[in-house]
Amino acid sequence: MNAETKPLISIIIPVFNESKTVAAVIKRINDLPVAKEIIVVDDGSTDGSKEIIAALAKQYAFSLITHSPNKGKGASVLAAVKLATGKYLIVEDSDMELNPQDILKMLGMIRTKNVDMVNGNRQATCTRNTNFISMLAKKNTKNLLWLLYGKNINDLLSSYKLCTLENFKILDIQSQRFGFETEWIIKALKKKWIIKEVYIDYYPRKITEGKKITVKDGFEIIWNIIKYRFS
């Protein structure tokens, strides 16, 4: 693939049991007015998402990876990276919590500013589903990062992180589940990347609506922040 046909950005969409939202997410990503490739990873879905994605493949152009059983968000992204060919890389969750239009804003920043990564800082568009635990997790991970690394990142757990594919591969990410985002930020900081944050829209949902992150994942995230400080 030469430079003229290479997509500007690879957008990876991990999917696990998101039958209510996956079709809308793929459509919104497909409609983004940017040279892109879309890589969808069905991570062992059992709720009909797999069949929905198969039907969408007849309508939209995207590559598809299938896992069985479920391996985790990090594992899904790392599998997709092996196929990615874009200059830049970003992950789009399949839960409709974020606004894909913000990807364009982040692309504009990384292409015109002297930065290595743009990190999305989620700002809830309403307080309907914002809960104390989510707010506490964002605040505590920010404070722990400052304590151990002396760096100020407002939203370690945001899915919208944008960097070049080449730089991402250098980080050698290992996390298989939701610790993936934290490891990405920490290893980037240890490489002395210039990281800028930009506000992005956030439409939080409840566990009863399909939110997947658990207390176990929270411990993994905290452990990542600590262990990579001393490794």
QUICORQUI-V414022 format. One record per residue. N is the residue number from 1. OMEGA is omega as a letter, one per 40 degrees, with the letter a starting at -180 (none if undefined). D_FIRST is the distance of its C-alpha to the first C-alpha in Angstrom with 1 decimal. Layout:
BEGIN
n->N omega->OMEGA d_first->D_FIRST
n->N omega->OMEGA d_first->D_FIRST
END
This chain:
BEGIN
n->1 omega->a d_first->0.0
n->2 omega->a d_first->3.8
n->3 omega->a d_first->6.8
n->4 omega->a d_first->8.2
n->5 omega->a d_first->6.4
n->6 omega->i d_first->6.1
n->7 omega->i d_first->9.6
n->8 omega->a d_first->12.5
n->9 omega->i d_first->14.1
n->10 omega->a d_first->14.1
n->11 omega->a d_first->17.6
n->12 omega->a d_first->19.2
n->13 omega->i d_first->22.3
n->14 omega->a d_first->24.7
n->15 omega->i d_first->27.4
n->16 omega->i d_first->30.8
n->17 omega->i d_first->33.6
n->18 omega->a d_first->32.7
n->19 omega->a d_first->33.7
n->20 omega->a d_first->35.4
n->21 omega->a d_first->32.5
n->22 omega->a d_first->29.2
n->23 omega->a d_first->28.9
n->24 omega->i d_first->29.7
n->25 omega->a d_first->27.2
n->26 omega->i d_first->24.3
n->27 omega->a d_first->25.5
n->28 omega->i d_first->25.9
n->29 omega->i d_first->22.4
n->30 omega->a d_first->21.0
n->31 omega->i d_first->23.1
n->32 omega->a d_first->21.9
n->33 omega->a d_first->21.0
n->34 omega->i d_first->17.8
n->35 omega->a d_first->14.1
n->36 omega->i d_first->13.7
n->37 omega->a d_first->12.9
n->38 omega->i d_first->16.1
n->39 omega->a d_first->16.9
n->40 omega->i d_first->20.5
n->41 omega->i d_first->22.5
n->42 omega->a d_first->25.9
n->43 omega->i d_first->27.9
n->44 omega->a d_first->30.7
n->45 omega->i d_first->32.1
n->46 omega->a d_first->35.5
n->47 omega->a d_first->36.5
n->48 omega->i d_first->34.5
n->49 omega->a d_first->31.3
n->50 omega->a d_first->29.4
n->51 omega->i d_first->30.7
n->52 omega->i d_first->30.0
n->53 omega->i d_first->26.3
n->54 omega->i d_first->26.2
n->55 omega->a d_first->27.8
n->56 omega->a d_first->25.5
n->57 omega->i d_first->22.4
n->58 omega->a d_first->23.8
n->59 omega->a d_first->23.9
n->60 omega->i d_first->20.9
n->61 omega->i d_first->17.2
n->62 omega->i d_first->16.7
n->63 omega->a d_first->15.9
n->64 omega->i d_first->19.3
n->65 omega->a d_first->20.7
n->66 omega->i d_first->24.4
n->67 omega->i d_first->26.8
n->68 omega->e d_first->30.4
n->69 omega->i d_first->32.5
n->70 omega->a d_first->31.7
n->71 omega->a d_first->30.2
n->72 omega->a d_first->30.1
n->73 omega->a d_first->28.0
n->74 omega->i d_first->26.7
n->75 omega->i d_first->25.8
n->76 omega->a d_first->23.9
n->77 omega->a d_first->21.8
n->78 omega->i d_first->21.2
n->79 omega->a d_first->20.1
n->80 omega->a d_first->17.6
n->81 omega->i d_first->16.2
n->82 omega->i d_first->15.1
n->83 omega->a d_first->12.6
n->84 omega->a d_first->11.7
n->85 omega->a d_first->8.5
n->86 omega->i d_first->10.3
n->87 omega->a d_first->12.0
n->88 omega->a d_first->15.3
n->89 omega->i d_first->17.0
n->90 omega->i d_first->20.2
n->91 omega->i d_first->22.3
n->92 omega->i d_first->24.1
n->93 omega->a d_first->27.2
n->94 omega->a d_first->28.3
n->95 omega->i d_first->31.8
n->96 omega->i d_first->31.9
n->97 omega->a d_first->33.4
n->98 omega->a d_first->30.9
n->99 omega->a d_first->29.9
n->100 omega->i d_first->26.2
n->101 omega->i d_first->27.1
n->102 omega->i d_first->27.6
n->103 omega->i d_first->23.9
n->104 omega->i d_first->23.6
n->105 omega->a d_first->26.5
n->106 omega->i d_first->25.0
n->107 omega->i d_first->21.7
n->108 omega->a d_first->23.9
n->109 omega->a d_first->25.8
n->110 omega->a d_first->23.1
n->111 omega->a d_first->21.5
n->112 omega->a d_first->24.9
n->113 omega->i d_first->26.9
n->114 omega->a d_first->27.0
n->115 omega->i d_first->26.2
n->116 omega->a d_first->24.1
n->117 omega->i d_first->24.7
n->118 omega->a d_first->26.2
n->119 omega->i d_first->28.5
n->120 omega->i d_first->30.0
n->121 omega->a d_first->33.8
n->122 omega->i d_first->35.0
n->123 omega->a d_first->37.9
n->124 omega->i d_first->39.6
n->125 omega->i d_first->40.1
n->126 omega->a d_first->43.4
n->127 omega->a d_first->45.5
n->128 omega->a d_first->45.8
n->129 omega->i d_first->44.1
n->130 omega->a d_first->43.9
n->131 omega->a d_first->46.0
n->132 omega->a d_first->47.7
n->133 omega->i d_first->45.6
n->134 omega->i d_first->42.3
n->135 omega->a d_first->43.8
n->136 omega->a d_first->45.3
n->137 omega->i d_first->42.0
n->138 omega->a d_first->40.2
n->139 omega->a d_first->43.1
n->140 omega->i d_first->43.8
n->141 omega->i d_first->40.2
n->142 omega->a d_first->40.1
n->143 omega->i d_first->43.5
n->144 omega->i d_first->42.7
n->145 omega->i d_first->39.6
n->146 omega->a d_first->41.8
n->147 omega->a d_first->44.5
n->148 omega->a d_first->42.3
n->149 omega->a d_first->39.7
n->150 omega->a d_first->41.3
n->151 omega->a d_first->38.4
n->152 omega->i d_first->38.6
n->153 omega->a d_first->35.9
n->154 omega->a d_first->37.4
n->155 omega->i d_first->35.2
n->156 omega->a d_first->33.8
n->157 omega->a d_first->33.4
n->158 omega->i d_first->31.3
n->159 omega->a d_first->28.1
n->160 omega->i d_first->26.4
n->161 omega->a d_first->25.0
n->162 omega->i d_first->22.0
n->163 omega->i d_first->20.3
n->164 omega->i d_first->16.9
n->165 omega->a d_first->15.1
n->166 omega->i d_first->15.4
n->167 omega->i d_first->19.2
n->168 omega->a d_first->19.7
n->169 omega->i d_first->18.7
n->170 omega->a d_first->21.2
n->171 omega->i d_first->24.0
n->172 omega->i d_first->24.1
n->173 omega->a d_first->25.5
n->174 omega->a d_first->27.9
n->175 omega->a d_first->29.7
n->176 omega->a d_first->29.5
n->177 omega->a d_first->31.4
n->178 omega->i d_first->32.2
n->179 omega->a d_first->32.7
n->180 omega->a d_first->28.9
n->181 omega->a d_first->29.2
n->182 omega->i d_first->32.0
n->183 omega->i d_first->30.3
n->184 omega->a d_first->27.3
n->185 omega->a d_first->29.7
n->186 omega->a d_first->31.9
n->187 omega->i d_first->29.3
n->188 omega->i d_first->27.8
n->189 omega->a d_first->31.4
n->190 omega->i d_first->32.0
n->191 omega->i d_first->29.0
n->192 omega->i d_first->30.8
n->193 omega->i d_first->28.0
n->194 omega->a d_first->29.2
n->195 omega->i d_first->29.4
n->196 omega->i d_first->30.5
n->197 omega->i d_first->31.7
n->198 omega->i d_first->31.8
n->199 omega->i d_first->34.0
n->200 omega->i d_first->32.4
n->201 omega->a d_first->34.3
n->202 omega->a d_first->35.5
n->203 omega->a d_first->37.1
n->204 omega->i d_first->38.6
n->205 omega->a d_first->39.7
n->206 omega->i d_first->42.3
n->207 omega->a d_first->42.2
n->208 omega->i d_first->43.9
n->209 omega->i d_first->41.0
n->210 omega->i d_first->38.5
n->211 omega->a d_first->37.9
n->212 omega->a d_first->36.8
n->213 omega->a d_first->37.3
n->214 omega->i d_first->40.6
n->215 omega->i d_first->43.1
n->216 omega->i d_first->41.5
n->217 omega->i d_first->38.2
n->218 omega->i d_first->40.2
n->219 omega->i d_first->41.6
n->220 omega->a d_first->38.2
n->221 omega->i d_first->37.0
n->222 omega->a d_first->40.2
n->223 omega->i d_first->39.9
n->224 omega->a d_first->36.3
n->225 omega->a d_first->37.6
n->226 omega->a d_first->40.5
n->227 omega->a d_first->38.9
n->228 omega->i d_first->36.0
n->229 omega->a d_first->38.6
n->230 omega->i d_first->40.1
n->231 omega->none d_first->37.3
END
